[in-house]
Amino acid sequence: MAKADTTKRFGDLYAYVGELETLRAGYDLAKRNNGAPGIDGVTFEAIEAAGVDAFLAQLRDELVARTYWPLRNRRVEIPKDEGTKVRVLGIPAIGDRVAQGALKLILEPIFEADFHDGSYGYRPQRSAQGAVARVAGAIVKNKTRVIDLDLAAYFDSVRHDLLLAKVARRVRDAEILHLLKLMLKASGKRGVPQGGVISPLLSNVYLNEVDAMLERAKEVTRNGQYTYVEYARYADDLTVLVDGYRRHDWLLQAVDRRLREEFAKLDLCLNEAKSRIVDLARGEAFDFLGFQFRRIRSRRGVWRPQYTPQQKKRARLLQKLKEVFERYQSQPIRRVIDEVNPILRGWVNYFRIGHAARTLGFVKDWVEKKVRRHMMRARSRSGFGWKRWSRAWIYKTLGLFADYRVRHLIQA
């Protein structure tokens, strides 16, 4: 219904948020993401020990009686940029995460109808790998000039009044808007909490008009089946690619100017130190979603994109694994493997696309050597035990993560 009529405003939604079925789905969504407790210290274990049904019934009663009031988010600092900076997460209490999840389930189908093809962040049936493939496909089509704009503290900068006005264009239920306003105010005067269940949806709503502007740029400059502009956005990570022919210099400048105008309307600031225009035809490179992109010539003389995991992402992984090996250096190797396998599996499953084979091979060898050294130290011996333990024994018998195969995506 929302897709068929993009001007329709939906009312009488609030009652659905307070239904036990919706709240139970919201609870499942919050638990799937797990996470630390909020400012009240209540954990999932404590809720389930006391009874989930009673917990949800109390939350329903508060929503129905209009007495629900979200707690202030717990602020947690996590290091970023190799520890030189911190990112502040706003962690709602679990009850508030459940309410956010319920509201998200009601609002998401409405706004999904409005979102554009270039938006990939936290959307059903979409992924970061899909965004990466879209960028790679644009490079194949000679879109070699890249507008790489970095938003400064995006999640902390969202203006509540502008966001609520955007939601109100599709929702005419005053109680839904009031509930959303309460949730936003729990994070402070501006911004959406990065630890909130509903925050990814709201971040897409806020930036949807930027996507719409880029879609118009694609269409007004289209030449038959060929477009001269492409883009991919994952939350606040946006990359815009423009045709490499010099006669389209004006288009590159126009899109860059219009992007800045759209961000200004949203009262968002650019990090100029990290924002730049990259020319792949001159051998330059850019980063997007953890991958570094270049354009190289194949053995057959054809220009193609090359995208590999960023060096800093690999370094961060190895540092995290090194800390595990050091922390468990007196523990049996199977205990260590139980700790490193989930870390490896998550990282490799994300980066196993494009031209990641060399990086994945390096990681595999590094981890295997760490495992061998751990076992040799336990025997007060030096070396790696190449003759003592075969690779097959380490991967099959000990169960060390072994699947480092690269998967090839279809370029969008």
N, C-alpha and C positions, 0 to 999 in steps of 0.2 A: 504493500500500500504506500509506504514512504517513497519507494522507488518510482512508482507510477505518477505520483504528484509531489514534486519537490517543493511546492509552496504550502502543502498541507501542514497545519499545526495540530498537534495531538494533545488532547485533554483527558481528564478522568484517569490519570495514570497512578496516582498516589496509592490507591487501594491495593494495587498489584504489588507494590514494594513491600507492604506489610503482610502479605500472605505467607503462611508458614512454608509452603512449597518453594516460594521465591527465596525466602531467607535460608532455607536448607541448601538450596543451590548456591547462595552467596557464601554460606559457611564452607561448603565443599571447595569453592573457588579460593577462599582465603586459606584453607588448610593446604591446598595443593601448592600454594606458594610458600607455605610454612612461615618462616621468619620469626624474628624476636618478638617478645611481648611489648605492649605499649606502655604508657606512663603508669598504668594501674598494676603492672607486673603480672597480669593474668595470662597463663599459658594455655595452649591447646590441651595439654595433659590435665591441667586442673579443671578445665571446662568438661572434658569427657569423664573425669572421675566423678564430678558432681551431676553429670547428665546433660547431654547436648539438647535434648527436648526441652528441658526446663529453661536452659539458657536462651534458646530461640523463642520460647513462649514469652519470656520476660521482655525480650527485645521487640517482639511483635506488639505486646501490650503498650509499650512506650511509644511505638510508632503510631498505633491506632489512636491512642489518647493524646497524641501530639505533645507528649512530654519528653520525647527523645532529645537528648542534647549531647553531641559528641564531645569526648574528652580532648584536651589539648594534645597534639602530637608529641611524641618523644623524639627529641633531636639527637641524631647520632652522626658523628663525623667519621668518614672513611677516607683514607689517603688516596690521592690521584696524582697523575703526572710524576711518577717515580717518587712519590712521597713529599714533593715540594709544595703541594696544595692539598686541600681537603674538600670533599663533597659532603654537604650536609643532607642527610636523609631525614624525612619526617615520618615517623613510625606511628600510625594510628593504633589504638587499642583494638583487640581482636573483635570486640562487639562492633566497633565502628567500621572495621574492615568488612564485616559481614553485611552491615547496612550499605556500605559503598558497593559491595558486590551485587546486592539485590538491585540497587539503583542502576548499576551498569547493565545488568541483564535486561532492564526495561528500556533504557535509553539507546543502547548500542545498535539494535536493528533500525532505529529511526535514523541515526546519523551515518550508519554504514551506507545507506542509500545515497548520501551526499558526498562521500569521500571519493577521491579520484584514484586512477590506476597507478600513479606514481608514488602513492603513499603506502608504505609497507609496515610501519611500526605497530606492533601489538594488535594486529588485525586478524580476524579469522582467516585461515587458509593462506596466510602470507608470512614471509620470513625475511630475515636479514639476507639470507643467501639469494632470495629472489630479487632483492634490491641490487645486490652485487652483480647478478646476472644481467639485470636491466642496464646497468652502467657499462658492462663489458659489451653488450650488444650494440649500444650507442657508439662505442669506440670503433667497432667493426664498420659502422656506417659513416666513418670519417668525422664524427663529432669529437674533435680532438682538443677543443679549447674548453677549459673547465673553470666554472665559477665556483670557488670553494669559500663559502662564507660561514664563519663560525659565530654562533650566537652566544653571548656572554650570559652565563647563569640563567638559562632559559626557564627552567622549572621554577626558579625563585622569582622570576620577573613577570609572570602572567598576571595581568590585571583582572581582578575579580569582576568588576563592573562590565568590562568588555566581554569576558567569557560568558557571564550570565546573559548578556544581551544576545550573544550568538546562540546559546541554548534556547532562549525564548523565541527565536525565529521559528523553531520547530515544536516547541512545547508551550502550551498555554495553560498548564496546570500550575497555579500559584503555589500550591503546597509542595510540589516537586521542586520548584525553583527555590522556595524557602529552605527545604531540606538540603539542597545542593549548596546554598549559601552558607548554612551552618557548617557543612563539611569543609568548605573552603576556608572559613574563618578559623577553623581549628589549626590551620597551618600558619596563620599570621595574617597580616594586612594584604600581602601579595603572594602569588605563587600557588602551585599545587604540590602536595607532598610527593616526593619521589618514591616513598614507600607505600603510597596509597593505591588501593585496588582500582579505583576509578580514574586515577591520574593519567594513565596512557590514553584513555578515550578522550578525556578533556583536552589533553595536549594536541591531539589530532583535530578536535573541533576548533581549537584556537588558531591553528595554522592552515586550516582548510582553504581559506581565501588566498593564501600564498600559492597553494597547489592550483587553485582555479585560475589565477593569473598566468601561471606557467602553461596550463592547458590552453588558454587563449593564445598565448605566444606561439605555441605549436601549431595551432589551427590557422591563425592569420598569416603565417609565413609558409604554410604547407605548399608543396609543389607536387600535386598528384598524390602518389603513395609516399613520397619522400617528405620527411619533416626535417627542419634545420635546428630544432631544439629538442632536448630530452632532459628528463630529470628523474631523480629517485630520492625519496625522503624516508628516513626511519626515525620517528619522533622528531628531535631537533637537529638531527644529522642530515643535512641537505647537500646534494651535489647536482649542479646543472651543467649540461654539456651542450656546446654550440658548434655548428658546422665549421670545419677548419679552413674553408676557402676565404681568402682575404677580402673578397667582395662582401662578405658578411661581417666585417668589422663593426659596422653600425649596429647589427643585431646583437652582437656580444655586449656592446656598450649599453644598448637599450634595455636588454634583459637585466644586466647588472644594476642599472639605475632603477628599474621598476621593482626589483627585489628589495632594494634599500627603501624605496617608498612604502612598500607593503609592510616591511618590518617596523618602519617608523609609525605607521598607523596603529600597530599593535603595541607601541611603546616598548619595543625590544631593542637592545643595544648589540652592536656587532663588536666582536673582539678583533679589532683591525690588525693586531699583531699576527693573528692566525688566519686572517682572511686574505685571499689572493686569487689571481687569475693564472691558471697553469696552461701551458701550451705543450701538449704531448708530442707534437710534430717536431719540437726542438729538443726532445729527449728529456723533458721535465716529467715529474711524477707527482701524484697526489694520494692522499690517504682517505679511505672511506670504509667505515664499519670494521676497522681492524685490519684491512687489506691495503697494500700499496699497489697502485695502478701505474703501469707504463704502457707505451706502445712500442712493439718490437717487430722486426721483419723476420718472417719465418724462413725456413730453408728453401722454400719455393718462391721466395721473394714477395710474399703477401704480408701486408701490415696486419697485425692482430694485437689484441690487448694481452697484457701479462699482469696477473694479479696474484700476489703472494702475501702470506701473513706478515704484518709489520714486525720489524726486528724487536721493538719494545714489547710487543705482545708475547713473543717467544721468550724474551729475557724475564718477563714477569712470571710466566709459567714456570720456568726453571728455578727461579728464586723461591716460588711457593713450594715446589717439590723439594728443593734443597732443605727448606725449613722443616718439612715433614721428616725427611731422612735424619736430620739432626735431632729432632725432638724424640724420635723413636729409635735412636741408635742402639739402645740396650734391649730392644724388643725383638721377638722372633720375626723373621722376614715375612712370614705370612701376614702378620699384623700390619707391617709396613705396607705391603701390597694392598691390603684392604683399604688403606688410607689413600694411596696414590691413584688407584684405579679409577675411582669416580672423578677425580680431578682431570686425569688424562682423557677419560671418555668424553667428558663435557667439552674440553678444549679441542680435541681432535674432531669431534663431530661437527663443531662449528666451522673449523678452518679446513676441512678436508675437501675443498673445492678449488677450481682454478689450477694454479701452478704451485701447489703447496707441497709437492712430493719431496723436494730437497729439505724443506723445513721439517716435515714430518719424519723423514729419515733421520735427521739430526736429533730430534727429540727422542725417537725410539732408541737410538744408540746410547744417548746420554743416560736415559733411565735404566737401560739394561746394565750399563757400567756401574751405576749407583747401586743397583741391586747386588751385583757381583761383589763390589767392594764391601757392602754391608755384611754379606755372608763370610767373606774372607777375614774381615776384622773380628767377627764372632769367633773365629778359629785362631786369632792372633797371628794371622798370616798376611803377607803383602801380595800385591798383584790382583788379578781379576778372576782367576780360576777358570780360564778358558778351557783347559783340558779336564778339569774336575766336573764341570757342569755344561751340558750341551744347551744350545739355544732352545731346542724343542722341550727340554726338561723345564727350563725357566718359564716358558710361556704356557706349556700344556699342564705340567704337574703343579707348579707353583701358582699358575693362573694370572701371571702378569698380563696386563692389557696388551693386546697384540694387533688390533685392527687399525692399521694406519693407511688403508687404501684411500686414494683420491677418488671422489665421485664427480662426474662431469654433469653440470647443470645445463639445461636448454636455455640459451641466452634469450632474454625477453626483448 
